[in-house]
Amino acid sequence: MKNIVYKDIAEYLGKKEGTIKNWKANHPVLLELVKLGAFCKKNDLDIEKITKLIEVREAVKGV
């Protein structure tokens, strides 16, 4: 698993790292969503893979 840092987000979005850091105070929900998307991108996760992971988690819970 690869963690995400502000630098990664800035590179993905073509923004300066300081801009992304400012989002923490000014747009915390947006930052959280962008971090989640960047984490998925960095770890090669798409909607289909995430859906399968959720299905596996639910199946394990049911055991």
C-alpha positions as semicolon CSV with decimal commas, in nm:
position;residue;x (nm);y (nm);z (nm)
1;M;0,000;0,000;0,000
2;K;0,131;0,340;-0,096
3;N;0,038;0,637;0,120
4;I;-0,053;0,971;-0,031
5;V;0,112;1,303;0,054
6;Y;0,031;1,661;-0,042
7;K;0,307;1,655;-0,303
8;D;0,138;1,364;-0,483
9;I;-0,196;1,542;-0,489
10;A;-0,035;1,860;-0,618
11;E;0,136;1,670;-0,899
12;Y;-0,184;1,488;-0,998
13;L;-0,378;1,815;-1,012
14;G;-0,107;2,040;-1,151
15;K;-0,123;2,262;-0,843
16;K;0,135;2,386;-0,597
17;E;0,176;2,189;-0,278
18;G;0,093;2,501;-0,074
19;T;-0,243;2,527;-0,248
20;I;-0,330;2,174;-0,147
21;K;-0,222;2,239;0,212
22;N;-0,447;2,547;0,222
23;W;-0,743;2,327;0,135
24;K;-0,710;2,168;0,478
25;A;-0,834;2,489;0,642
26;N;-1,052;2,628;0,365
27;H;-1,201;2,317;0,203
28;P;-1,150;2,016;0,434
29;V;-1,420;1,801;0,274
30;L;-1,281;1,865;-0,073
31;L;-0,932;1,779;0,048
32;E;-1,053;1,453;0,202
33;L;-1,224;1,351;-0,122
34;V;-0,922;1,445;-0,331
35;K;-0,693;1,254;-0,094
36;L;-0,912;0,947;-0,129
37;G;-0,905;0,972;-0,507
38;A;-0,530;1,028;-0,514
39;F;-0,476;0,732;-0,282
40;C;-0,679;0,512;-0,516
41;K;-0,488;0,636;-0,819
42;K;-0,151;0,581;-0,653
43;N;-0,254;0,229;-0,553
44;D;-0,414;0,144;-0,889
45;L;-0,764;0,113;-0,745
46;D;-1,066;0,185;-0,960
47;I;-1,437;0,157;-0,881
48;E;-1,452;-0,208;-0,987
49;K;-1,162;-0,306;-0,761
50;I;-1,304;-0,110;-0,469
51;T;-1,644;-0,273;-0,520
52;K;-1,484;-0,618;-0,514
53;L;-1,293;-0,532;-0,196
54;I;-1,617;-0,424;-0,030
55;E;-1,786;-0,746;-0,140
56;V;-1,501;-0,950;0,009
57;R;-1,518;-0,751;0,332
58;E;-1,893;-0,810;0,357
59;A;-1,848;-1,182;0,290
60;V;-1,584;-1,209;0,561
61;K;-1,810;-1,026;0,807
62;G;-2,083;-1,279;0,737
63;V;-1,862;-1,576;0,824
